[in-house]
Amino acid sequence: MMDLGKYAVEVISAWGVSLALLAGLVWWSVRRGRIVRAELKKVERDHG
């Protein structure tokens, strides 16, 4: 493991927060995509 020196806690915390935010954005995007896809299918079914 690399030596992060006296800022190890800050560096690891920043990485953790960044990864959590990225995971949240991926989850939100996938969830929103499923919702929009379902709404689109409903609109196409009702008007097609």
Backbone as JSON, one array per atom type, in Angstrom:
{
  "sequence": "MMDLGKYAVEVISAWGVSLALLAGLVWWSVRRGRIVRAELKKVERDHG",
  "N": [[0.85, -1.18, 0.0], [0.46, 2.24, -0.73], [2.23, 4.99, 0.75], [0.55, 7.55, 2.23], [1.11, 9.59, 3.83], [0.77, 12.34, 6.16], [-1.72, 13.17, 5.37], [-3.42, 11.1, 4.92], [-5.98, 10.33, 5.92], [-7.64, 12.36, 4.93], [-7.26, 12.07, 2.16], [-8.17, 9.43, 1.68], [-10.78, 9.71, 2.59], [-11.77, 11.59, 0.72], [-11.6, 10.06, -1.63], [-13.45, 8.06, -0.95], [-15.87, 9.53, -0.68], [-16.08, 10.5, -3.29], [-16.33, 8.11, -4.78], [-18.73, 7.17, -3.69], [-20.51, 9.18, -4.54], [-20.31, 8.88, -7.33], [-21.32, 6.26, -7.59], [-23.92, 6.73, -6.69], [-24.85, 8.46, -8.71], [-24.78, 6.76, -10.94], [-26.63, 4.82, -10.13], [-28.96, 6.46, -9.92], [-29.21, 7.3, -12.59], [-29.67, 4.87, -13.97], [-32.05, 4.07, -12.72], [-33.75, 6.23, -13.35], [-33.71, 6.0, -16.13], [-35.07, 3.58, -16.5], [-37.61, 4.29, -15.57], [-38.35, 6.33, -17.38], [-38.27, 4.88, -19.77], [-40.37, 3.06, -19.32], [-42.52, 4.87, -19.18], [-42.45, 5.88, -21.79], [-43.06, 3.57, -23.28], [-45.7, 3.23, -22.41], [-46.94, 5.56, -23.41], [-46.52, 5.16, -26.15], [-48.05, 2.86, -26.5], [-50.62, 3.76, -25.83], [-51.07, 5.69, -27.79], [-50.58, 4.54, -30.17]],
  "CA": [[0.0, 0.0, 0.0], [1.27, 3.45, -0.8], [2.26, 5.84, 1.94], [-0.13, 8.81, 1.94], [1.63, 10.6, 4.75], [-0.11, 12.88, 7.2], [-3.04, 13.48, 4.8], [-4.04, 9.83, 4.54], [-7.41, 10.33, 6.25], [-8.3, 13.27, 3.99], [-7.22, 11.48, 0.82], [-9.05, 8.27, 1.65], [-12.15, 10.23, 2.71], [-12.13, 12.18, -0.57], [-11.85, 8.95, -2.54], [-14.7, 7.42, -0.54], [-16.99, 10.4, -1.05], [-16.16, 10.52, -4.75], [-16.88, 6.83, -5.23], [-20.14, 7.12, -3.29], [-21.25, 10.07, -5.44], [-20.37, 8.23, -8.64], [-22.25, 5.14, -7.49], [-25.25, 7.32, -6.61], [-25.23, 8.96, -10.04], [-25.06, 5.6, -11.79], [-27.91, 4.26, -9.66], [-30.02, 7.4, -10.29], [-29.35, 7.28, -14.04], [-30.31, 3.61, -14.34], [-33.43, 4.12, -12.22], [-34.48, 7.21, -14.16], [-33.84, 5.42, -17.46], [-36.14, 2.58, -16.46], [-38.88, 5.0, -15.43], [-38.64, 7.01, -18.65], [-38.55, 3.84, -20.76], [-41.72, 2.56, -19.05], [-43.46, 5.92, -19.57], [-42.45, 5.92, -23.24], [-43.84, 2.41, -23.75], [-47.11, 3.5, -22.12], [-47.39, 6.57, -24.37], [-46.59, 4.51, -27.47], [-49.16, 1.91, -26.47], [-51.86, 4.52, -25.8], [-51.24, 6.51, -28.99], [-50.1, 3.81, -31.36]],
  "C": [[0.89, 1.24, 0.0], [1.17, 4.27, 0.48], [1.65, 7.2, 1.59], [0.28, 9.92, 2.91], [0.57, 11.1, 5.72], [-1.5, 13.22, 6.69], [-3.82, 12.23, 4.4], [-5.55, 9.84, 4.79], [-8.18, 11.19, 5.25], [-8.37, 12.67, 2.59], [-8.19, 10.32, 0.72], [-10.51, 8.71, 1.77], [-12.62, 10.83, 1.38], [-12.43, 11.09, -1.6], [-13.19, 8.28, -2.22], [-15.92, 8.23, -0.94], [-17.17, 10.41, -2.56], [-16.77, 9.24, -5.29], [-18.36, 6.7, -4.88], [-21.0, 8.0, -4.2], [-21.38, 9.46, -6.83], [-21.35, 7.06, -8.64], [-23.69, 5.65, -7.43], [-25.73, 7.83, -7.95], [-25.55, 7.83, -11.0], [-26.41, 5.01, -11.41], [-29.07, 5.14, -10.1], [-30.28, 7.36, -11.8], [-30.07, 6.01, -14.51], [-31.77, 3.61, -13.93], [-34.28, 5.05, -13.08], [-34.69, 6.68, -15.58], [-34.95, 4.39, -17.53], [-37.51, 3.24, -16.37], [-39.28, 5.65, -16.75], [-38.99, 5.99, -19.74], [-39.96, 3.28, -20.57], [-42.76, 3.6, -19.46], [-43.57, 6.0, -21.09], [-43.26, 4.76, -23.82], [-45.33, 2.64, -23.54], [-47.67, 4.5, -23.12], [-47.51, 5.95, -25.76], [-47.76, 3.56, -27.56], [-50.5, 2.66, -26.56], [-52.13, 5.28, -27.1], [-50.86, 5.78, -30.27], [-50.99, 2.76, -31.75]]
}
